[in-house]
Every structure is written in C-alpha cells, then in structure tokens.
Amino acid sequence: MEYLLHILVIAGIYIILTLSLNLIVGYTGLPALGHAAFSCIGAYTSSLLALNMGLSPWIGLLIGACVAAISGIVIGYPAVRLKGDYLALATFGLGVIIYSIAKNWVSLTRGPMGLPGIPGFSIFGFELSETWTYLLLVMIFVAITIFVMRRIVDSPFGSVLRSIREDEVAAETLGKNTVKHKLLVFVIGAFFAGIAGSLYAHYITFIDPSSFTVMESITILLMVIFGGMGTVSGSVVGAVILVVFPELLRFLGMPSSIAAPMRQMIYGLLLVMLMIKRPQGIMGRYQFK
Amino acid sequence: MNSMIQQLMFNGIIAGSIYALIAIGFTVIYRTVKFFHFAHGVVYTAAAYFAYTLIISLNINFILSFFLSIILATILGISIDRSVYYPLRKRNASNLIFLLASFGIFIFLQNLIQLLYGAQILTIRTGPVKEGNHFLGAVITDIQIIILVVSIILMILAWLFIKKTKLGKAMRAVSDDPTAANVVGINPEKTILVSFAIGSALAGAAGILISFETNIEPTMGFTAVLKGIIASIVGGIGNIPGAVLGGFFLGLAENLGIWKISAGWKDSIAFLILIIFLLIRPWGFLGKKTEKDAF
C-alpha cells in the first residue's frame, strides 16, 4: 500500500512535468528536448537553499521555480530562433550542459555524490513525512497545474500559441510577436517543471545529476506524445500510464538490474511504435510537422 | 607545461579521428535521407560489443573480428532502416518524427545491450598495457597510432567511393535532387540502403577502434553520436570533407579546452560550440547557406 502511494506521488510529479512540457511541445509545437534541465534547476535551487541556508522548502520551491523560469529565458532564447529538428538539437544540447553543470560543479552541487538529507515539507509544524500526506500535497499541485494550464490554453494567449503551431508566418502576419510568445511559453513551462523538480527533491530527500539526464527529458516527451499532444487530459493519462505500467515489472519479481533496462526498452519501443502507428498519441489532435 | 599542450593536441587528434569517422557515416546517411539518424550511436555501441563477443567470448583473432563486427554493424544499420524508417518514408513522415523514432531505437537497443551484457564497463584489451611511444613530446600508444591510420584510410576509402563509383554518384544525385534522380532511373530505396550500409560500417569501425583503446559500456554511443552530429553541423551538414574537418576541430577544441579545467566539461564545450554555430553560422564551415527554412 505504501508502495502504491509512492508510485502515485511519482506519477503526480510526472503529471506536472508532462503538462508543462505539453504547453511547449503540444500547444505551441516547439520540439523541446531538455525539459529535465528545468526540473534539475528547480530541484537543486530549493535543495541547496534548504541545506545551506536553512530556508523553508516552501520558499525554496517558489525560488526554485522562479530560477527555473529565468533559465527558461536563457534556454528559450537560442531555441526559439531555430526550427524543427535544429530546435530539438539545441534544447537537447542545453539539457546536456545543465546536466554537466550539476555533475561537474562539485563545490556547489557535490557532483555525482548528490545531495543527501534534503528536508521535507511541513505545514504549521506538522511534518509531511507520511507518504499519503505527501500524496495530498502533490495532488494539490497537480490540480493547480491543471487549472493554470486550462486557463492558459483556453485564453486568447492560448489561441496565439496554437496559431504559432499551425502556421507561424500567418501568426506573424496578424501582428503577433511570435518570438515573445514562444519565450513566454518556455518560461511558464520551466516554472512548473521547477516546481516538479523541487517537489521531487523534498520527497525523495536525495538528488543527484542522474535524475535529470536527457533520457529523462525524452521520457517526459514520450509521456506528452503518448497521451496526446495538445490535450491536458492526455498528459495526465500519458504520465500515469507510463509511470505505473513499468512498475508491474517489479511485481513480476524482476530484480532491478533487469527491470531498469526493461522499462527503458519498453519506452524506446513505445516511442518507435507511436511514431510509426499513431504519432498524435492516444488522445491527441496534433502531430509533429 | 609545453609537453602538456602537445599531449592534449595529440589526444584531440585521436578523439577527432573517431568523431570524424562517426560524422562521415552520419553525413553519408543524412545526405540521402535528410533527417538526424540518432540511432547511428547505438550502431557504434553494438559494434564494440560485437567485437567484445567475438574476441573475448569466442576467441576469434583481432583482424577477423574487426571485419566480422563491421559486417554485423552494417546489417544492424540496414535492419534499422528497413524496419523503422522504411514505413515512415512510406507515410511521408516529418523529419521530427524520424528523429523521435530514431531516439526510440537508440533507447531500445542501448538498454537491450545493457540487459545482455550488464551496465558495468568491459575491456577487450588482452595482455599487459604497453608503455607508449614518445613522439614530439607526447606519449602515444601503438593502438592510438592504429586508430589514426585506420581511420584516415577509411575516410579516404569513403571519399573515393562517393566520388568515383557509380553507386557513389547515384548517392550524390539523390542527395541533390531526389525527384530528378528518380526520373533518370536511380532507385532511391537502393541508394538509401547503400548509404545506411556505408554509414553504419563507418560507425561500426569507429566503435571497434575505440573499444581497443578504452573500456566499453552500454551508454558509450550516446556522447559519440552527439559528437558526430555536432562535428557534422560544425563542418557543414551533408558535406563530407566538412564532417572530417568538424570532427578534428571538435576533438581539438574539446581537448585543448580542458587544459585549465576538469575533463568532465568536455561535453559542455562540445555543446557550447554547437549552440554558437547554430546561432551564428548554422551552415557550418564548409556548408552552403541554402537550407533557409531549417533555421
């Protein structure tokens, strides 16, 4: 039961990641491959603030998300000037650079040794140490994320995003500043990914760079595509299925040295099958052009 | 101090020759299909593991194993094209869909290798490590000399094949204008098959050569293919001399770049170079400024 709750917490964190990437990839049509970099920045910022300065995780979460959002400008700036697979490659590269910084700036991040002993959240002195209390917290953040994403995509701003996706030149012709919109989308996506990273760090209480590799970014992208690009409910479904389903391997009694590569093999195969058979995902309306 | 620079330069040239081999293979494929064949990296990894299996598990000698592994890598490359890319071509899928499918193949095969051989590093080297030769103030191992010589021979062979043979000319024709090539009776599918064969053989050769020099691990193809792609873009995407130039440039830049900082930053240097090129000169050193819609 405890284990099931744990899986649901992880699924909740992935829902936030998938929703925030869906805004960039699914709604605006920008193939960003470095999403784990933003959660990396959020996770490290809020963990380091808590460990080195004794700051409350609540404030750390907010600052972490803001730092991630600022990095969204830095990463988005070169990215939005490129198109298609070049944009994919550039965001991919920036993802590798952020990962390298986490791994090599040893004096700050302790490199591959990671940061142990990250404190958890507490409300009015009541520490959220039980998994179910943490699940509740994550669910609140998932609800906030879903609410904000729906508001964004149903707003005039969201319509501009879809018009950029469908025909960028036409959107420009109508006087829309597409570069500004694309940058803003990166900032919003990075902000929520930062929250997810921070939630993860204070839950697991340990982070190291290996949680934020480019493969992780591709996994999040797979969740977006699998659920369906450009749909909020698709992201929720995609994240939940792809987090929960591979866990069944463990129930079959596989040791983790087999279950870990098996899980990745399933992801890889799924990505190939989706591209061949159903590039718009199970509930999606849009596929990459 | 001085010999330090010479050593770093030499390391850069060795790394550069491997990058150049991967980049040429990548470029040969890119020219005919026009998408980023990321799974190129897993062909490189697989070739190293083929060599490991043949040499260590089956006790076949080095030279024979080298050629057998290249043949196996070639078969793998062609199978990837036939099983995944061919149905996508039939459907006229976009470049991005090809790239994502390619990531999928990469992840699948890399983890299959990990499942079969384990995540730990393996070594092909048999016998004791010999002391390197001293040359112009740098220490060079025999294997490094072999790597350099074999890669230069392979680069020349690939160049001659594309310039001189009929198949090579057909590949260039398909690259320049697929429709016109089809009109004059060049079979595009056959040309794509040949380019995957040559490209995969070159990636395979690079993987086997590096496995003689260092340890092998399932994740080795990831950075390797990225360096190959960066080298291709820096040199000018789709340009074969550019791929060679980009490979050596990248190898030297990375190795001289870590002169004052830790070697862990190599990948960051490579990607920084990529991003600078994508922003300032996306057509690379030798490319032409024609692919305007890509940038």
Interface residues (C-beta under 8 A of the other chain):
Chain A: P31 P78 R81 L82 K83 G84 D85 Y86 A88 L89 A90 G93 L94 V96 I97 S100 I101 K103 N104 M215 I218 L221 I225 S257 I258 P261 M262 Q264 M265 Y267 G268 L269 L270 L271 V272 L274 M275 I276 P279 Q287 F288 K289
Chain B: F35 F36 V84 P87 L88 R91 A93 S94 N95 L96 I97 F98 L99 L100 A101 F103 G104 I105 F106 I107 F108 L109 Q110 N111 L112 Q114 L115 G118 A119 L226 I229 I230 I233 S262 G264 W265 D267 S268 F271 L272 L274 I275 L278 L279 P282 D293 A294 F295
